Amino acid sequence: MTGTFYCCRAVLATMIKQRSGSIINIPAAVAWLGSDGGEVHYTAAKAGFTRSLAREVAKYGIRVNCIAPGFIP
């Protein structure tokens, strides 16, 4: 989560000046589905961060999306 936050923060100033840009976060599918294995902090953080950031920067023409690939053996 820390890495995602710092990467987004690093590029947002430039994107806001340009009034355009796109950020793609890649959380695990459990971020959207939830888990019963004590991962509440992870699921809330990844899903909430992406959705909140998307709402905050939409007014600057910046898109924030997730690609959740699901379980990969």
C-alpha positions as MATLAB code, in Angstrom:
seq = 'MTGTFYCCRAVLATMIKQRSGSIINIPAAVAWLGSDGGEVHYTAAKAGFTRSLAREVAKYGIRVNCIAPGFIP';
ca = [
       0.000    0.000    0.000;
       2.834    2.403    0.809;
       4.401    1.918   -2.621;
       1.116    2.593   -4.374;
       0.613    5.766   -2.364;
       4.103    7.136   -3.043;
       3.966    6.341   -6.770;
       0.616    8.083   -7.147;
       1.827   11.070   -5.169;
       4.950   11.334   -7.337;
       3.023   11.657  -10.608;
      -0.057   13.591   -9.503;
       1.544   17.059   -9.447;
       2.508   16.756  -13.118;
      -0.846   15.285  -14.105;
      -2.734   18.050  -12.324;
      -0.665   20.689  -14.182;
      -1.390   18.903  -17.490;
      -5.039   18.451  -16.493;
      -4.909   14.896  -17.822;
      -3.476   11.498  -17.043;
      -4.266    7.961  -16.035;
      -3.254    5.875  -13.027;
      -3.764    2.122  -13.012;
      -3.516    0.284   -9.694;
      -3.184   -3.485   -9.611;
      -4.628   -4.907   -6.385;
      -5.443   -8.536   -5.806;
      -9.013   -9.619   -6.511;
      -9.521  -10.007   -2.767;
      -9.590   -6.192   -2.594;
     -13.001   -6.237   -4.309;
     -14.352   -9.546   -3.055;
     -13.314   -9.384    0.574;
     -11.705  -12.154    2.549;
     -12.352  -14.181    5.651;
      -8.654  -14.627    6.380;
      -7.970  -11.541    8.495;
      -7.174   -9.260    5.555;
      -9.695   -6.524    6.277;
      -7.007   -3.841    6.446;
      -5.682   -4.812    3.008;
      -9.042   -5.020    1.272;
     -10.254   -1.728    2.700;
      -7.019    0.077    1.919;
      -6.619   -0.966   -1.718;
     -10.234   -0.611   -2.772;
     -10.827    2.532   -0.761;
      -7.630    4.239   -1.888;
      -8.322    3.677   -5.570;
     -11.940    4.802   -5.420;
     -11.196    7.824   -3.252;
      -8.285    8.950   -5.399;
     -10.395    8.576   -8.540;
     -13.075   10.839   -7.091;
     -10.568   13.437   -5.886;
      -8.658   13.847   -9.150;
     -11.500   13.428  -11.668;
     -11.999   17.205  -11.694;
      -8.494   17.512  -13.195;
      -9.225   15.088  -16.018;
      -7.246   12.273  -14.390;
      -8.578    8.709  -14.449;
      -7.750    6.185  -11.730;
      -8.626    2.563  -12.417;
      -7.878   -0.898  -11.077;
      -7.018   -4.083  -12.852;
      -7.737   -6.935  -10.462;
      -6.399  -10.113  -12.105;
      -7.824  -12.584   -9.604;
      -6.047  -15.635   -8.266;
      -3.047  -16.758  -10.308;
      -1.621  -20.218   -9.533;
];
